[in-house]
Amino acid sequence: MSPPLARIIQQLKREPSRTGSIVITVFGDAIVPRGGSVWLGTLLEFFEQLDIDASVVRTAMSRLTADGWFERNKIGRNSFYRLVQSGRQTFDIATKHIYGPPASDWTGRFELLLIGNGEDRDASREALKNAGFGSPLPGVWVAPSGVPVPEEAAGAIRLEVSAEDDSGRRLLSESWPLDRTADAYQKFMKTFAPLREWIGRGERLTEADAFTARVLLIHHYRRVVLRDPLLPTALLPADWPGRAARTLCGEIYRALLPVSEQWLDRHATNESGPLPKPGAELSKRFGDP
């Protein structure tokens, strides 16, 4: 295992357990593009690379299934997991947010959602965060105009407001903790820059290490970018680190993709056998507009 990857794994071990979050990353990044279903044994083999015990993985899958993320299909003694259909929109929005091109234009307007008290507010909170909305006040959510509104918030009152004046920029500053997001991007780059340097020197990774590095790369990047509203350049500080972080992530991801896909070809299975090949969209991730 390459020294940069070994250090990333050691850092992961010092954090609170994030097995469930890593499972979500594996599905969103690698399994959904290949049909959406995978054998539990494939997941266990991957988590061995992280030195995470099989019992921990099984517990995480049970919890995620109970929470409505996955459905289990048991054939004999083998269990297969698939993302439930109702969760696909959340995954699709997150996929666009993580891998899609940055905003190329700015209308000067923001989407403003007003959500009343009760179950709707609680159910929509996480979905809105993951879609890039910020919240300056309880029950009030804001995003650049044109950002898709999750189904969980479909019943919200929707307005458009201008961000051109001082009150609009105050709304902006109170909706998102941009300082914390900037710090998180800096930490991400510090963690993964050595891996880019290692790859840039022509060092080779095994198929298993390439897939592990790919998952951990997106796992760490996802935790930052899904809390970033991806504001237009005109509204960001000149030294905003999100651009450099996306460039770094994209360079590493494209370098890892071919070899990591070979690991999936050889090791990942579903109810019918080897996973189907991914579509062309996979190779377009982190591309330009």
C-alpha positions as CSV (number, residue, x, y, z in Angstrom):
1,M,0.0,0.0,0.0
2,S,1.3,3.5,-0.9
3,P,2.5,5.6,2.1
4,P,0.0,8.4,1.2
5,L,-3.0,6.0,1.2
6,A,-1.8,4.3,4.4
7,R,-1.7,7.7,6.1
8,I,-5.2,8.5,4.9
9,I,-6.5,5.2,6.4
10,Q,-4.7,5.9,9.7
11,Q,-6.3,9.3,9.8
12,L,-9.7,7.7,9.2
13,K,-9.2,5.3,12.1
14,R,-8.6,8.2,14.5
15,E,-12.1,9.6,13.7
16,P,-15.4,8.4,15.0
17,S,-16.8,5.4,13.1
18,R,-18.1,6.4,9.8
19,T,-18.8,3.0,8.3
20,G,-22.4,3.9,7.3
21,S,-21.3,7.1,5.6
22,I,-18.6,5.2,3.7
23,V,-21.2,2.6,2.6
24,I,-23.3,5.5,1.1
25,T,-20.2,6.8,-0.7
26,V,-19.5,3.3,-2.2
27,F,-23.0,3.0,-3.5
28,G,-23.2,6.6,-4.8
29,D,-19.8,6.5,-6.4
30,A,-19.4,3.0,-7.7
31,I,-22.5,0.8,-7.3
32,V,-25.3,3.0,-8.6
33,P,-23.5,3.5,-12.0
34,R,-23.3,-0.3,-12.3
35,G,-26.9,-1.2,-11.7
36,G,-27.4,-0.3,-8.1
37,S,-27.2,-3.7,-6.4
38,V,-24.2,-5.5,-4.8
39,W,-23.5,-8.6,-2.8
40,L,-22.7,-8.0,0.9
41,G,-19.5,-10.1,0.4
42,T,-18.2,-7.4,-2.0
43,L,-18.7,-4.8,0.6
44,L,-17.0,-6.9,3.2
45,E,-14.0,-7.5,1.0
46,F,-13.6,-3.7,0.4
47,F,-13.9,-2.9,4.1
48,E,-11.1,-5.4,4.9
49,Q,-8.8,-2.9,3.2
50,L,-9.8,-0.4,5.9
51,D,-9.4,-2.9,8.7
52,I,-13.1,-2.6,9.5
53,D,-14.5,-5.8,11.0
54,A,-17.3,-7.6,9.1
55,S,-19.6,-7.4,12.1
56,V,-19.4,-3.6,12.0
57,V,-20.2,-3.6,8.3
58,R,-23.2,-5.9,8.8
59,T,-24.5,-3.7,11.6
60,A,-24.2,-0.6,9.4
61,M,-26.1,-2.3,6.6
62,S,-28.8,-3.3,8.9
63,R,-29.2,0.2,10.3
64,L,-29.2,1.8,6.8
65,T,-31.8,-0.7,5.7
66,A,-33.9,-0.1,8.7
67,D,-33.6,3.7,8.1
68,G,-35.0,3.2,4.6
69,W,-31.8,3.7,2.5
70,F,-31.6,0.1,1.2
71,E,-33.6,-2.9,0.5
72,R,-32.1,-6.4,1.1
73,N,-32.6,-9.4,-1.3
74,K,-31.6,-12.7,0.3
75,I,-30.8,-15.6,-2.0
76,G,-29.8,-18.7,0.0
77,R,-27.2,-17.5,2.5
78,N,-26.2,-14.5,0.4
79,S,-27.5,-11.0,0.9
80,F,-27.7,-8.3,-1.8
81,Y,-28.4,-4.7,-1.2
82,R,-30.0,-2.1,-3.5
83,L,-30.7,1.6,-2.9
84,V,-34.5,2.0,-2.5
85,Q,-36.2,3.9,-5.3
86,S,-37.4,6.6,-3.1
87,G,-33.8,7.5,-2.3
88,R,-32.7,7.9,-5.9
89,Q,-33.6,11.6,-6.1
90,T,-31.4,12.4,-3.1
91,F,-28.6,10.4,-4.7
92,D,-29.1,12.1,-8.1
93,I,-29.0,15.6,-6.6
94,A,-25.8,14.7,-4.5
95,T,-24.2,13.2,-7.6
96,K,-24.7,16.4,-9.6
97,H,-23.4,18.4,-6.6
98,I,-20.3,16.3,-6.2
99,Y,-19.2,15.6,-9.7
100,G,-20.9,18.2,-11.9
101,P,-19.3,21.4,-13.2
102,P,-19.4,24.5,-11.1
103,A,-22.0,27.2,-11.7
104,S,-21.2,29.1,-14.9
105,D,-23.6,31.9,-14.7
106,W,-25.3,34.0,-12.0
107,T,-28.8,35.4,-12.2
108,G,-28.5,37.6,-9.1
109,R,-31.4,35.8,-7.5
110,F,-31.9,33.3,-4.7
111,E,-34.5,30.6,-4.1
112,L,-36.1,31.1,-0.7
113,L,-38.1,28.3,0.9
114,L,-40.4,28.7,3.9
115,I,-41.2,25.5,5.7
116,G,-43.7,25.4,8.6
117,N,-43.5,23.6,11.9
118,G,-44.1,19.9,12.2
119,E,-43.0,16.8,10.4
120,D,-42.2,18.5,7.1
121,R,-39.5,20.6,8.6
122,D,-37.7,17.7,10.2
123,A,-38.0,15.4,7.2
124,S,-36.7,18.1,4.8
125,R,-33.8,19.4,6.8
126,E,-31.1,16.8,5.8
127,A,-32.3,16.7,2.2
128,L,-32.0,20.5,1.9
129,K,-28.6,20.5,3.4
130,N,-27.4,17.9,0.9
131,A,-28.9,19.9,-1.9
132,G,-26.8,22.9,-1.0
133,F,-29.4,25.0,0.8
134,G,-28.4,27.2,3.7
135,S,-30.6,28.2,6.6
136,P,-30.4,31.7,8.1
137,L,-33.4,31.2,10.4
138,P,-35.4,28.1,11.5
139,G,-37.7,27.0,8.7
140,V,-36.1,29.3,6.2
141,W,-33.8,27.8,3.5
142,V,-31.8,29.6,0.7
143,A,-30.0,28.5,-2.4
144,P,-28.9,30.2,-5.7
145,S,-31.9,30.3,-8.0
146,G,-32.2,27.1,-10.2
147,V,-30.9,24.7,-7.6
148,P,-33.3,21.6,-7.6
149,V,-35.6,21.4,-4.6
150,P,-35.7,17.9,-3.0
151,E,-39.0,16.1,-2.9
152,E,-38.9,16.2,0.9
153,A,-39.4,20.0,0.6
154,A,-41.9,20.0,-2.2
155,G,-44.6,21.5,0.0
156,A,-42.6,24.6,1.0
157,I,-43.6,28.1,0.1
158,R,-41.2,29.2,-2.7
159,L,-40.0,32.8,-3.3
160,E,-37.2,34.4,-5.2
161,V,-35.1,37.2,-3.7
162,S,-32.4,39.4,-5.0
163,A,-28.8,39.2,-3.6
164,E,-27.6,42.4,-5.2
165,D,-28.0,44.7,-2.3
166,D,-26.5,44.8,1.2
167,S,-29.5,42.9,2.7
168,G,-29.1,40.2,0.2
169,R,-25.4,39.7,1.0
170,R,-26.3,39.7,4.7
171,L,-28.7,36.9,4.0
172,L,-25.9,35.1,2.2
173,S,-23.4,35.4,5.0
174,E,-25.9,34.2,7.6
175,S,-27.1,31.2,5.5
176,W,-23.8,29.4,5.1
177,P,-20.7,29.0,7.4
178,L,-18.3,29.7,4.6
179,D,-15.3,30.1,6.9
180,R,-15.8,26.6,8.2
181,T,-16.3,25.3,4.7
182,A,-13.1,27.0,3.6
183,D,-11.2,25.4,6.5
184,A,-12.7,22.0,5.6
185,Y,-11.5,22.4,2.0
186,Q,-8.0,23.3,3.2
187,K,-7.9,20.2,5.4
188,F,-9.1,18.0,2.5
189,M,-6.3,19.3,0.2
190,K,-3.7,18.8,2.9
191,T,-4.9,15.2,3.3
192,F,-4.9,14.3,-0.4
193,A,-2.1,16.4,-2.0
194,P,0.5,13.8,-1.1
195,L,-1.5,11.1,-3.0
196,R,-1.7,13.4,-6.1
197,E,2.1,13.8,-5.8
198,W,2.6,10.1,-5.5
199,I,0.5,9.4,-8.6
200,G,2.1,12.2,-10.5
201,R,5.5,10.6,-10.0
202,G,4.3,7.6,-11.9
203,E,3.9,5.4,-8.9
204,R,1.4,2.5,-9.4
205,L,-1.4,1.5,-7.2
206,T,-2.9,-2.0,-7.1
207,E,-6.5,-2.4,-8.2
208,A,-7.6,-2.8,-4.5
209,D,-5.6,0.3,-3.4
210,A,-6.9,2.3,-6.3
211,F,-10.5,1.5,-5.4
212,T,-9.9,2.2,-1.7
213,A,-8.3,5.5,-2.5
214,R,-11.1,6.5,-4.9
215,V,-13.8,5.7,-2.2
216,L,-11.9,7.6,0.5
217,L,-11.3,10.5,-1.8
218,I,-15.0,10.9,-2.5
219,H,-15.9,10.1,1.1
220,H,-13.8,13.1,2.3
221,Y,-14.7,15.4,-0.5
222,R,-18.5,14.6,-0.2
223,R,-18.5,15.6,3.4
224,V,-17.3,19.1,2.5
225,V,-18.9,19.8,-0.9
226,L,-22.4,18.7,0.1
227,R,-22.3,21.5,2.7
228,D,-21.1,24.0,0.1
229,P,-23.8,25.9,-1.7
230,L,-21.5,26.1,-4.8
231,L,-22.1,29.8,-5.0
232,P,-21.3,31.7,-8.2
233,T,-17.8,33.1,-8.4
234,A,-19.1,36.6,-8.1
235,L,-20.3,35.9,-4.6
236,L,-17.2,34.2,-3.3
237,P,-13.9,35.5,-1.9
238,A,-11.1,35.8,-4.4
239,D,-9.0,33.2,-2.5
240,W,-11.9,30.7,-2.1
241,P,-10.3,27.2,-1.8
242,G,-13.3,25.3,-3.2
243,R,-12.0,25.7,-6.7
244,A,-8.6,24.3,-5.9
245,A,-10.1,21.4,-3.9
246,R,-12.4,20.4,-6.9
247,T,-9.4,20.5,-9.2
248,L,-7.3,18.4,-6.9
249,C,-10.2,15.9,-6.4
250,G,-10.9,15.7,-10.1
251,E,-7.2,15.1,-11.0
252,I,-6.9,12.2,-8.5
253,Y,-10.3,10.8,-9.4
254,R,-9.5,10.6,-13.1
255,A,-6.2,9.0,-12.4
256,L,-7.7,6.3,-10.1
257,L,-10.8,5.6,-12.2
258,P,-9.5,3.1,-14.8
259,V,-7.6,0.8,-12.3
260,S,-10.3,1.1,-9.6
261,E,-12.9,0.0,-12.2
262,Q,-10.8,-3.1,-12.8
263,W,-11.2,-4.0,-9.2
264,L,-15.0,-3.8,-9.6
265,D,-14.8,-5.9,-12.7
266,R,-13.0,-8.7,-10.9
267,H,-14.5,-8.6,-7.4
268,A,-18.0,-7.0,-7.4
269,T,-21.1,-9.1,-8.0
270,N,-24.8,-8.8,-7.7
271,E,-27.7,-11.4,-8.0
272,S,-26.9,-12.1,-11.6
273,G,-23.1,-12.3,-11.4
274,P,-20.5,-9.6,-12.2
275,L,-21.7,-6.1,-12.1
276,P,-22.7,-4.6,-15.5
277,K,-20.3,-2.0,-17.0
278,P,-21.0,1.6,-16.1
279,G,-22.5,4.1,-18.6
280,A,-20.6,6.9,-20.3
281,E,-21.6,9.4,-17.5
282,L,-19.0,7.9,-15.2
283,S,-16.1,9.1,-17.4
284,K,-17.6,12.6,-17.5
285,R,-17.3,13.2,-13.8
286,F,-15.4,16.3,-12.8
287,G,-15.5,17.5,-16.4
288,D,-15.9,21.1,-17.5
289,P,-19.3,22.6,-18.5
